[in-house]
Amino acid sequence: MSDAIRPQPGIMEIALYEGGKAKLDGHAEVVKLSSNENPLGPGTAAQDAMRALALGNGAAGLHRYPSTDHAELRAAIAEVHDLDPARVICGVGSDEIIAFLCQAYAGPGDEVLYSEYGFLMYKISAQAAGATPVAAPETERHTDVDALLAAASERTRLVFVANPNNPTGTMIPMPEIERLAEGLPEQALLVLDGAYAEYIEGFDGGQALVEARANVIMTRTLSKIYGLGGLRVGWAYGPQAVIDVLNRVRGPFNLSSLQLEIGAAALRDQVHVERSRKANAEARRWLTDALRDAGTGVDESQGNFVLARFDGAETADAVDAALQQEGILVRKMGGYGLPQALRITVGTMRDCQRLAAVTARVLGERT
Ligand SMILES: *Cc1c(COP(=O)(O)O)cnc(C)c1O
């Protein structure tokens, strides 16, 4: 290939995102605990909407382009969250909104800030936009507001904080987030990633802060508690001026008619959200205790996964290998700078019991 044909600066520095494994040779059925998916799957309302589309006019209507303004999906979001639909933007997962933010607000010479164990897409999207990713250290796997403020500069354009964070599962109190929003340089926009917000009863993900300030936007997703990772629907709520900017880079038909219809039905099914939150809290409690009893370090997680820390990368790899032999897939954390840890999605109680038994056996054999 000609050397003259080359991508924009920064693109070749992107380390390809590796999704959680989904298949294992020799195992017809696997227990997939590698991508923070809801083990209950999508709710009945989402499934019914999908079926209705497949059987009814939805299928015959596929020659029609979908709505460009997502009015009905935004109305469902506004109804469920009691917010202003004009200040909502919808994307192909919240990943797409992260990309819009980087594309619209950061370019060569600009910095995109996040914390040490922040979600990998922040770095990838910053690099894709030609901006410089900057990571601030965490304190004991918790977002450190002082470290973020110290790392912010006149070049910082975006600051991403997931609360609770993935892969650590930890969360910091809202007054800390407010202190961050207050202390950032004036040209920096704070992005609160609320991918796991629904797992905490009564938590608004930072919605009130978005309403109180002009420099905060919140992203949310249907991929986690709604059990719709395969559908690809995310959204954000922010200052009107920011939403107007993001809508300029958003493709007019970024969401298909299926995403729009099923997404709206899923949002209105809060019974499923409630049921999923309860099941997760119960299994997470059990799993955390069982992993601690087996001798691993586990912080209290607020999400639908736990980060299990071992005495080194070798032990983590041995546990991972033994789990794979049993057909159980978890996420290795080398890519996040945590090679001694495994991130384990909270599955069903039965999944958790199987996983804990294998872990305890491997650790027992190694001591
Ligand atoms: C899973 C996850 C997302 C959601 O990604 P989607 O593109 O909406 O599926 C966003 N942020 C964090 C921190 C996540 O863990």
The ligand as an SDF file (V2000), in Angstrom:
LIG
                    3D

 15 15  0  0  0  0  0  0  0  0999 V2000
  -20.6870   -0.4950   29.6400 C   0  0  0  0  0  0  0  0  0  0  0  0
  -20.2310    0.8960   29.8250 C   0  0  0  0  0  0  0  0  0  0  0  0
  -20.6840    1.9090   28.9970 C   0  0  0  0  0  0  0  0  0  0  0  0
  -21.8160    1.6410   28.0450 C   0  0  0  0  0  0  0  0  0  0  0  0
  -21.4870    1.4240   26.8000 O   0  0  0  0  0  0  0  0  0  0  0  0
  -22.6470    1.3350   25.7140 P   0  0  0  0  0  0  0  0  0  0  0  0
  -21.9550    1.8800   24.5240 O   0  0  0  0  0  0  0  0  0  0  0  0
  -23.7750    2.1880   26.1600 O   0  0  0  0  0  0  0  0  0  0  0  0
  -23.0010   -0.0920   25.6090 O   0  0  0  0  0  0  0  0  0  0  0  0
  -20.2830    3.2040   29.2120 C   0  0  0  0  0  0  0  0  0  0  0  0
  -19.4400    3.4940   30.2200 N   0  0  0  0  0  0  0  0  0  0  0  0
  -18.9950    2.5510   31.0530 C   0  0  0  0  0  0  0  0  0  0  0  0
  -18.1200    2.9370   32.1780 C   0  0  0  0  0  0  0  0  0  0  0  0
  -19.3630    1.2210   30.8730 C   0  0  0  0  0  0  0  0  0  0  0  0
  -18.8990    0.2920   31.6820 O   0  0  0  0  0  0  0  0  0  0  0  0
  1  2  1  0
  2  3  1  0
  2 14  2  0
  3  4  1  0
  3 10  2  0
  4  5  1  0
  5  6  1  0
  6  7  2  0
  6  8  1  0
  6  9  1  0
 10 11  1  0
 11 12  2  0
 12 13  1  0
 12 14  1  0
 14 15  1  0
M  END
$$$$
